[in-house]
Amino acid sequence: MSRTRKEQCTRRQRFERLQHTGRVMIGDWVRFYNRQRLHRALSTRAPAEACALDA
């Protein structure tokens, strides 16, 4: 059985939206991890806070 072209396009669009959503979520997590998360090496401060105090 072969799928119709419409079904193939619909599945592809859903997959592409899912990929985009995944990229956005990973980007958000990386930004949090690198900018907002408290770091022991910075005396349990967030990097943004540590940079503001150093400036």
PQR file with spaces between the fields and no chain letter, atoms N, CA, C, O and H, PARSE charges and radii, in Angstrom:
ATOM       1  N    MET     1       0.831   -1.186    0.000 -0.4000 1.5000
ATOM       2  CA   MET     1       0.000    0.000    0.000 -0.0000 2.0000
ATOM       3  C    MET     1       0.875    1.247    0.000  0.5500 1.7000
ATOM       4  O    MET     1       1.862    1.328    0.730 -0.5500 1.4000
ATOM       5  N    SER     2       0.507    2.196   -0.810 -0.4000 1.5000
ATOM       6  CA   SER     2       1.258    3.450   -0.808 -0.0000 2.0000
ATOM       7  C    SER     2       0.395    4.555   -0.217  0.5500 1.7000
ATOM       8  O    SER     2      -0.831    4.547   -0.336 -0.5500 1.4000
ATOM       9  H    SER     2      -0.295    2.131   -1.403  0.4000 1.0000
ATOM      10  N    ARG     3       1.040    5.461    0.394 -0.4000 1.5000
ATOM      11  CA   ARG     3       0.325    6.581    1.018 -0.0000 2.0000
ATOM      12  C    ARG     3       0.065    7.658   -0.024  0.5500 1.7000
ATOM      13  O    ARG     3       0.764    7.761   -1.032 -0.5500 1.4000
ATOM      14  H    ARG     3       2.035    5.467    0.491  0.4000 1.0000
ATOM      15  N    THR     4      -0.930    8.433    0.240 -0.4000 1.5000
ATOM      16  CA   THR     4      -1.203    9.542   -0.667 -0.0000 2.0000
ATOM      17  C    THR     4      -0.183   10.646   -0.433  0.5500 1.7000
ATOM      18  O    THR     4       0.464   10.707    0.613 -0.5500 1.4000
ATOM      19  H    THR     4      -1.498    8.349    1.059  0.4000 1.0000
ATOM      20  N    ARG     5      -0.058   11.494   -1.404 -0.4000 1.5000
ATOM      21  CA   ARG     5       0.885   12.612   -1.298 -0.0000 2.0000
ATOM      22  C    ARG     5       0.506   13.514   -0.117  0.5500 1.7000
ATOM      23  O    ARG     5       1.380   14.008    0.595 -0.5500 1.4000
ATOM      24  H    ARG     5      -0.583   11.445   -2.253  0.4000 1.0000
ATOM      25  N    LYS     6      -0.784   13.723    0.082 -0.4000 1.5000
ATOM      26  CA   LYS     6      -1.250   14.564    1.188 -0.0000 2.0000
ATOM      27  C    LYS     6      -0.816   13.980    2.529  0.5500 1.7000
ATOM      28  O    LYS     6      -0.368   14.718    3.407 -0.5500 1.4000
ATOM      29  H    LYS     6      -1.494   13.321   -0.497  0.4000 1.0000
ATOM      30  N    GLU     7      -0.944   12.667    2.698 -0.4000 1.5000
ATOM      31  CA   GLU     7      -0.523   12.027    3.954 -0.0000 2.0000
ATOM      32  C    GLU     7       0.971   12.191    4.171  0.5500 1.7000
ATOM      33  O    GLU     7       1.417   12.461    5.286 -0.5500 1.4000
ATOM      34  H    GLU     7      -1.308   12.068    1.985  0.4000 1.0000
ATOM      35  N    GLN     8       1.755   12.026    3.091 -0.4000 1.5000
ATOM      36  CA   GLN     8       3.204   12.169    3.210 -0.0000 2.0000
ATOM      37  C    GLN     8       3.578   13.592    3.622  0.5500 1.7000
ATOM      38  O    GLN     8       4.437   13.787    4.482 -0.5500 1.4000
ATOM      39  H    GLN     8       1.393   11.807    2.185  0.4000 1.0000
ATOM      40  N    CYS     9       2.936   14.578    3.012 -0.4000 1.5000
ATOM      41  CA   CYS     9       3.234   15.979    3.345 -0.0000 2.0000
ATOM      42  C    CYS     9       2.826   16.301    4.776  0.5500 1.7000
ATOM      43  O    CYS     9       3.542   17.004    5.489 -0.5500 1.4000
ATOM      44  H    CYS     9       2.238   14.420    2.313  0.4000 1.0000
ATOM      45  N    THR    10       1.684   15.789    5.190 -0.4000 1.5000
ATOM      46  CA   THR    10       1.201   16.042    6.550 -0.0000 2.0000
ATOM      47  C    THR    10       2.160   15.452    7.572  0.5500 1.7000
ATOM      48  O    THR    10       2.504   16.106    8.556 -0.5500 1.4000
ATOM      49  H    THR    10       1.103   15.217    4.611  0.4000 1.0000
ATOM      50  N    ARG    11       2.588   14.229    7.341 -0.4000 1.5000
ATOM      51  CA   ARG    11       3.536   13.597    8.265 -0.0000 2.0000
ATOM      52  C    ARG    11       4.849   14.373    8.307  0.5500 1.7000
ATOM      53  O    ARG    11       5.420   14.579    9.378 -0.5500 1.4000
ATOM      54  H    ARG    11       2.309   13.697    6.541  0.4000 1.0000
ATOM      55  N    ARG    12       5.322   14.799    7.144 -0.4000 1.5000
ATOM      56  CA   ARG    12       6.587   15.536    7.084 -0.0000 2.0000
ATOM      57  C    ARG    12       6.479   16.861    7.841  0.5500 1.7000
ATOM      58  O    ARG    12       7.393   17.227    8.580 -0.5500 1.4000
ATOM      59  H    ARG    12       4.858   14.631    6.274  0.4000 1.0000
ATOM      60  N    GLN    13       5.368   17.579    7.662 -0.4000 1.5000
ATOM      61  CA   GLN    13       5.192   18.852    8.365 -0.0000 2.0000
ATOM      62  C    GLN    13       5.174   18.638    9.871  0.5500 1.7000
ATOM      63  O    GLN    13       5.770   19.415   10.617 -0.5500 1.4000
ATOM      64  H    GLN    13       4.626   17.282    7.063  0.4000 1.0000
ATOM      65  N    ARG    14       4.494   17.590   10.322 -0.4000 1.5000
ATOM      66  CA   ARG    14       4.462   17.302   11.761 -0.0000 2.0000
ATOM      67  C    ARG    14       5.866   17.013   12.275  0.5500 1.7000
ATOM      68  O    ARG    14       6.258   17.498   13.336 -0.5500 1.4000
ATOM      69  H    ARG    14       4.010   16.959    9.716  0.4000 1.0000
ATOM      70  N    PHE    15       6.621   16.220   11.518 -0.4000 1.5000
ATOM      71  CA   PHE    15       7.977   15.873   11.919 -0.0000 2.0000
ATOM      72  C    PHE    15       8.854   17.124   11.974  0.5500 1.7000
ATOM      73  O    PHE    15       9.635   17.289   12.911 -0.5500 1.4000
ATOM      74  H    PHE    15       6.302   15.825   10.656  0.4000 1.0000
ATOM      75  N    GLU    16       8.731   18.007   10.976 -0.4000 1.5000
ATOM      76  CA   GLU    16       9.542   19.227   10.960 -0.0000 2.0000
ATOM      77  C    GLU    16       9.186   20.141   12.129  0.5500 1.7000
ATOM      78  O    GLU    16      10.071   20.759   12.721 -0.5500 1.4000
ATOM      79  H    GLU    16       8.097   17.873   10.215  0.4000 1.0000
ATOM      80  N    ARG    17       7.892   20.233   12.467 -0.4000 1.5000
ATOM      81  CA   ARG    17       7.490   21.042   13.629 -0.0000 2.0000
ATOM      82  C    ARG    17       8.065   20.445   14.909  0.5500 1.7000
ATOM      83  O    ARG    17       8.515   21.172   15.795 -0.5500 1.4000
ATOM      84  H    ARG    17       7.173   19.731   11.986  0.4000 1.0000
ATOM      85  N    LEU    18       8.048   19.127   14.997 -0.4000 1.5000
ATOM      86  CA   LEU    18       8.598   18.456   16.172 -0.0000 2.0000
ATOM      87  C    LEU    18      10.097   18.716   16.278  0.5500 1.7000
ATOM      88  O    LEU    18      10.607   18.981   17.367 -0.5500 1.4000
ATOM      89  H    LEU    18       7.683   18.536   14.277  0.4000 1.0000
ATOM      90  N    GLN    19      10.801   18.643   15.158 -0.4000 1.5000
ATOM      91  CA   GLN    19      12.237   18.934   15.164 -0.0000 2.0000
ATOM      92  C    GLN    19      12.486   20.368   15.619  0.5500 1.7000
ATOM      93  O    GLN    19      13.372   20.617   16.437 -0.5500 1.4000
ATOM      94  H    GLN    19      10.387   18.428   14.273  0.4000 1.0000
ATOM      95  N    HIS    20      11.708   21.311   15.091 -0.4000 1.5000
ATOM      96  CA   HIS    20      11.873   22.723   15.469 -0.0000 2.0000
ATOM      97  C    HIS    20      11.620   22.904   16.963  0.5500 1.7000
ATOM      98  O    HIS    20      12.375   23.594   17.648 -0.5500 1.4000
ATOM      99  H    HIS    20      10.989   21.109   14.427  0.4000 1.0000
ATOM     100  N    THR    21      10.563   22.285   17.459 -0.4000 1.5000
ATOM     101  CA   THR    21      10.239   22.373   18.885 -0.0000 2.0000
ATOM     102  C    THR    21      11.385   21.817   19.719  0.5500 1.7000
ATOM     103  O    THR    21      11.756   22.401   20.738 -0.5500 1.4000
ATOM     104  H    THR    21       9.950   21.725   16.903  0.4000 1.0000
ATOM     105  N    GLY    22      11.945   20.696   19.293 -0.4000 1.5000
ATOM     106  CA   GLY    22      13.076   20.101   20.003 -0.0000 2.0000
ATOM     107  C    GLY    22      14.272   21.030   20.032  0.5500 1.7000
ATOM     108  O    GLY    22      14.931   21.171   21.062 -0.5500 1.4000
ATOM     109  H    GLY    22      11.644   20.222   18.465  0.4000 1.0000
ATOM     110  N    ARG    23      14.557   21.672   18.892 -0.4000 1.5000
ATOM     111  CA   ARG    23      15.690   22.601   18.839 -0.0000 2.0000
ATOM     112  C    ARG    23      15.471   23.786   19.774  0.5500 1.7000
ATOM     113  O    ARG    23      16.395   24.225   20.459 -0.5500 1.4000
ATOM     114  H    ARG    23      14.022   21.558   18.056  0.4000 1.0000
ATOM     115  N    VAL    24      14.257   24.295   19.796 -0.4000 1.5000
ATOM     116  CA   VAL    24      13.939   25.430   20.672 -0.0000 2.0000
ATOM     117  C    VAL    24      14.106   25.025   22.132  0.5500 1.7000
ATOM     118  O    VAL    24      14.691   25.768   22.920 -0.5500 1.4000
ATOM     119  H    VAL    24      13.506   23.939   19.239  0.4000 1.0000
ATOM     120  N    MET    25      13.595   23.852   22.494 -0.4000 1.5000
ATOM     121  CA   MET    25      13.698   23.392   23.883 -0.0000 2.0000
ATOM     122  C    MET    25      15.148   23.179   24.284  0.5500 1.7000
ATOM     123  O    MET    25      15.543   23.542   25.392 -0.5500 1.4000
ATOM     124  H    MET    25      13.120   23.249   21.854  0.4000 1.0000
ATOM     125  N    ILE    26      15.942   22.598   23.403 -0.4000 1.5000
ATOM     126  CA   ILE    26      17.358   22.375   23.708 -0.0000 2.0000
ATOM     127  C    ILE    26      18.076   23.712   23.830  0.5500 1.7000
ATOM     128  O    ILE    26      18.905   23.889   24.723 -0.5500 1.4000
ATOM     129  H    ILE    26      15.622   22.304   22.502  0.4000 1.0000
ATOM     130  N    GLY    27      17.768   24.655   22.945 -0.4000 1.5000
ATOM     131  CA   GLY    27      18.369   25.986   23.024 -0.0000 2.0000
ATOM     132  C    GLY    27      18.039   26.680   24.334  0.5500 1.7000
ATOM     133  O    GLY    27      18.902   27.306   24.949 -0.5500 1.4000
ATOM     134  H    GLY    27      17.094   24.511   22.220  0.4000 1.0000
ATOM     135  N    ASP    28      16.786   26.566   24.757 -0.4000 1.5000
ATOM     136  CA   ASP    28      16.379   27.152   26.042 -0.0000 2.0000
ATOM     137  C    ASP    28      17.154   26.527   27.189  0.5500 1.7000
ATOM     138  O    ASP    28      17.600   27.229   28.097 -0.5500 1.4000
ATOM     139  H    ASP    28      16.085   26.057   24.257  0.4000 1.0000
ATOM     140  N    TRP    29      17.316   25.220   27.153 -0.4000 1.5000
ATOM     141  CA   TRP    29      18.028   24.519   28.221 -0.0000 2.0000
ATOM     142  C    TRP    29      19.499   24.939   28.246  0.5500 1.7000
ATOM     143  O    TRP    29      20.058   25.174   29.317 -0.5500 1.4000
ATOM     144  H    TRP    29      16.954   24.650   26.415  0.4000 1.0000
ATOM     145  N    VAL    30      20.125   25.034   27.076 -0.4000 1.5000
ATOM     146  CA   VAL    30      21.537   25.434   27.011 -0.0000 2.0000
ATOM     147  C    VAL    30      21.709   26.853   27.552  0.5500 1.7000
ATOM     148  O    VAL    30      22.649   27.120   28.301 -0.5500 1.4000
ATOM     149  H    VAL    30      19.671   24.843   26.206  0.4000 1.0000
ATOM     150  N    ARG    31      20.807   27.764   27.177 -0.4000 1.5000
ATOM     151  CA   ARG    31      20.894   29.137   27.698 -0.0000 2.0000
ATOM     152  C    ARG    31      20.745   29.156   29.216  0.5500 1.7000
ATOM     153  O    ARG    31      21.488   29.856   29.905 -0.5500 1.4000
ATOM     154  H    ARG    31      20.043   27.547   26.569  0.4000 1.0000
ATOM     155  N    PHE    32      19.795   28.396   29.734 -0.4000 1.5000
ATOM     156  CA   PHE    32      19.626   28.318   31.190 -0.0000 2.0000
ATOM     157  C    PHE    32      20.889   27.755   31.835  0.5500 1.7000
ATOM     158  O    PHE    32      21.397   28.311   32.809 -0.5500 1.4000
ATOM     159  H    PHE    32      19.191   27.828   29.175  0.4000 1.0000
ATOM     160  N    TYR    33      21.393   26.652   31.287 -0.4000 1.5000
ATOM     161  CA   TYR    33      22.550   25.973   31.865 -0.0000 2.0000
ATOM     162  C    TYR    33      23.769   26.896   31.890  0.5500 1.7000
ATOM     163  O    TYR    33      24.514   26.914   32.869 -0.5500 1.4000
ATOM     164  H    TYR    33      20.981   26.201   30.495  0.4000 1.0000
ATOM     165  N    ASN    34      23.970   27.647   30.835 -0.4000 1.5000
ATOM     166  CA   ASN    34      25.167   28.479   30.735 -0.0000 2.0000
ATOM     167  C    ASN    34      25.035   29.862   31.361  0.5500 1.7000
ATOM     168  O    ASN    34      26.047   30.477   31.699 -0.5500 1.4000
ATOM     169  H    ASN    34      23.365   27.632   30.039  0.4000 1.0000
ATOM     170  N    ARG    35      23.802   30.371   31.526 -0.4000 1.5000
ATOM     171  CA   ARG    35      23.645   31.756   31.990 -0.0000 2.0000
ATOM     172  C    ARG    35      22.974   31.908   33.343  0.5500 1.7000
ATOM     173  O    ARG    35      23.318   32.809   34.108 -0.5500 1.4000
ATOM     174  H    ARG    35      22.980   29.871   31.252  0.4000 1.0000
ATOM     175  N    GLN    36      22.020   31.039   33.647 -0.4000 1.5000
ATOM     176  CA   GLN    36      21.213   31.246   34.849 -0.0000 2.0000
ATOM     177  C    GLN    36      21.494   30.244   35.959  0.5500 1.7000
ATOM     178  O    GLN    36      21.305   30.554   37.135 -0.5500 1.4000
ATOM     179  H    GLN    36      21.740   30.308   33.025  0.4000 1.0000
ATOM     180  N    ARG    37      21.936   29.062   35.602 -0.4000 1.5000
ATOM     181  CA   ARG    37      22.155   28.007   36.591 -0.0000 2.0000
ATOM     182  C    ARG    37      23.252   28.429   37.560  0.5500 1.7000
ATOM     183  O    ARG    37      24.243   29.039   37.160 -0.5500 1.4000
ATOM     184  H    ARG    37      22.090   28.811   34.647  0.4000 1.0000
ATOM     185  N    LEU    38      23.071   28.107   38.812 -0.4000 1.5000
ATOM     186  CA   LEU    38      24.082   28.431   39.814 -0.0000 2.0000
ATOM     187  C    LEU    38      25.287   27.513   39.635  0.5500 1.7000
ATOM     188  O    LEU    38      25.135   26.304   39.465 -0.5500 1.4000
ATOM     189  H    LEU    38      22.266   27.611   39.137  0.4000 1.0000
ATOM     190  N    HIS    39      26.480   28.091   39.675 -0.4000 1.5000
ATOM     191  CA   HIS    39      27.720   27.346   39.473 -0.0000 2.0000
ATOM     192  C    HIS    39      28.531   27.345   40.766  0.5500 1.7000
ATOM     193  O    HIS    39      28.711   28.391   41.391 -0.5500 1.4000
ATOM     194  H    HIS    39      26.604   29.074   39.814  0.4000 1.0000
ATOM     195  N    ARG    40      29.010   26.196   41.156 -0.4000 1.5000
ATOM     196  CA   ARG    40      29.858   26.111   42.357 -0.0000 2.0000
ATOM     197  C    ARG    40      31.138   26.914   42.193  0.5500 1.7000
ATOM     198  O    ARG    40      31.600   27.559   43.134 -0.5500 1.4000
ATOM     199  H    ARG    40      28.864   25.347   40.649  0.4000 1.0000
ATOM     200  N    ALA    41      31.711   26.872   40.990 -0.4000 1.5000
ATOM     201  CA   ALA    41      32.971   27.579   40.745 -0.0000 2.0000
ATOM     202  C    ALA    41      32.812   29.094   40.873  0.5500 1.7000
ATOM     203  O    ALA    41      33.798   29.816   41.028 -0.5500 1.4000
ATOM     204  H    ALA    41      31.335   26.348   40.225  0.4000 1.0000
ATOM     205  N    LEU    42      31.578   29.566   40.807 -0.4000 1.5000
ATOM     206  CA   LEU    42      31.311   31.004   40.937 -0.0000 2.0000
ATOM     207  C    LEU    42      30.684   31.320   42.287  0.5500 1.7000
ATOM     208  O    LEU    42      29.921   32.277   42.414 -0.5500 1.4000
ATOM     209  H    LEU    42      30.778   28.980   40.681  0.4000 1.0000
ATOM     210  N    SER    43      31.002   30.524   43.281 -0.4000 1.5000
ATOM     211  CA   SER    43      30.450   30.688   44.635 -0.0000 2.0000
ATOM     212  C    SER    43      28.922   30.648   44.623  0.5500 1.7000
ATOM     213  O    SER    43      28.257   31.500   45.213 -0.5500 1.4000
ATOM     214  H    SER    43      31.622   29.746   43.177  0.4000 1.0000
ATOM     215  N    THR    44      28.396   29.665   43.954 -0.4000 1.5000
ATOM     216  CA   THR    44      26.947   29.437   43.788 -0.0000 2.0000
ATOM     217  C    THR    44      26.212   30.670   43.274  0.5500 1.7000
ATOM     218  O    THR    44      25.132   31.016   43.754 -0.5500 1.4000
ATOM     219  H    THR    44      28.936   28.973   43.474  0.4000 1.0000
ATOM     220  N    ARG    45      26.817   31.319   42.295 -0.4000 1.5000
ATOM     221  CA   ARG    45      26.160   32.438   41.617 -0.0000 2.0000
ATOM     222  C    ARG    45      25.912   32.045   40.166  0.5500 1.7000
ATOM     223  O    ARG    45      26.570   31.158   39.622 -0.5500 1.4000
ATOM     224  H    ARG    45      27.694   31.038   41.905  0.4000 1.0000
ATOM     225  N    ALA    46      24.962   32.717   39.562 -0.4000 1.5000
ATOM     226  CA   ALA    46      24.715   32.534   38.133 -0.0000 2.0000
ATOM     227  C    ALA    46      25.804   33.285   37.365  0.5500 1.7000
ATOM     228  O    ALA    46      26.291   34.307   37.848 -0.5500 1.4000
ATOM     229  H    ALA    46      24.428   33.438   40.004  0.4000 1.0000
ATOM     230  N    PRO    47      26.195   32.809   36.193 -0.5600 1.5000
ATOM     231  CA   PRO    47      27.231   33.493   35.426  0.2800 2.0000
ATOM     232  C    PRO    47      26.902   34.960   35.152  0.5500 1.7000
ATOM     233  O    PRO    47      27.789   35.811   35.225 -0.5500 1.4000
ATOM     234  N    ALA    48      25.653   35.266   34.840 -0.4000 1.5000
ATOM     235  CA   ALA    48      25.284   36.668   34.578 -0.0000 2.0000
ATOM     236  C    ALA    48      25.511   37.524   35.821  0.5500 1.7000
ATOM     237  O    ALA    48      25.980   38.658   35.725 -0.5500 1.4000
ATOM     238  H    ALA    48      24.933   34.575   34.781  0.4000 1.0000
ATOM     239  N    GLU    49      25.179   36.981   36.972 -0.4000 1.5000
ATOM     240  CA   GLU    49      25.381   37.701   38.236 -0.0000 2.0000
ATOM     241  C    GLU    49      26.874   37.881   38.514  0.5500 1.7000
ATOM     242  O    GLU    49      27.300   38.957   38.932 -0.5500 1.4000
ATOM     243  H    GLU    49      24.798   36.060   37.050  0.4000 1.0000
ATOM     244  N    ALA    50      27.657   36.847   38.286 -0.4000 1.5000
ATOM     245  CA   ALA    50      29.099   36.917   38.527 -0.0000 2.0000
ATOM     246  C    ALA    50      29.756   37.944   37.604  0.5500 1.7000
ATOM     247  O    ALA    50      30.638   38.688   38.032 -0.5500 1.4000
ATOM     248  H    ALA    50      27.311   35.973   37.946  0.4000 1.0000
ATOM     249  N    CYS    51      29.332   37.989   36.347 -0.4000 1.5000
ATOM     250  CA   CYS    51      29.891   38.965   35.406 -0.0000 2.0000
ATOM     251  C    CYS    51      29.520   40.386   35.811  0.5500 1.7000
ATOM     252  O    CYS    51      30.337   41.299   35.693 -0.5500 1.4000
ATOM     253  H    CYS    51      28.615   37.385   35.998  0.4000 1.0000
ATOM     254  N    ALA    52      28.302   40.575   36.286 -0.4000 1.5000
ATOM     255  CA   ALA    52      27.869   41.909   36.706 -0.0000 2.0000
ATOM     256  C    ALA    52      28.678   42.384   37.910  0.5500 1.7000
ATOM     257  O    ALA    52      29.011   43.566   38.004 -0.5500 1.4000
ATOM     258  H    ALA    52      27.638   39.833   36.383  0.4000 1.0000
ATOM     259  N    LEU    53      28.993   41.488   38.819 -0.4000 1.5000
ATOM     260  CA   LEU    53      29.763   41.859   40.005 -0.0000 2.0000
ATOM     261  C    LEU    53      31.226   42.123   39.667  0.5500 1.7000
ATOM     262  O    LEU    53      31.875   42.954   40.302 -0.5500 1.4000
ATOM     263  H    LEU    53      28.722   40.528   38.743  0.4000 1.0000
ATOM     264  N    ASP    54      31.748   41.407   38.654 -0.4000 1.5000
ATOM     265  CA   ASP    54      33.144   41.578   38.258 -0.0000 2.0000
ATOM     266  C    ASP    54      33.368   42.860   37.462  0.5500 1.7000
ATOM     267  O    ASP    54      34.483   43.380   37.421 -0.5500 1.4000
ATOM     268  H    ASP    54      31.221   40.732   38.138  0.4000 1.0000
ATOM     269  N    ALA    55      32.332   43.360   36.839 -0.4000 1.5000
ATOM     270  CA   ALA    55      32.484   44.541   35.962 -0.0000 2.0000
ATOM     271  C    ALA    55      32.556   45.831   36.740  0.5500 1.7000
ATOM     272  O    ALA    55      32.682   46.903   36.149 -0.5500 1.4000
ATOM     273  H    ALA    55      31.426   42.938   36.872  0.4000 1.0000
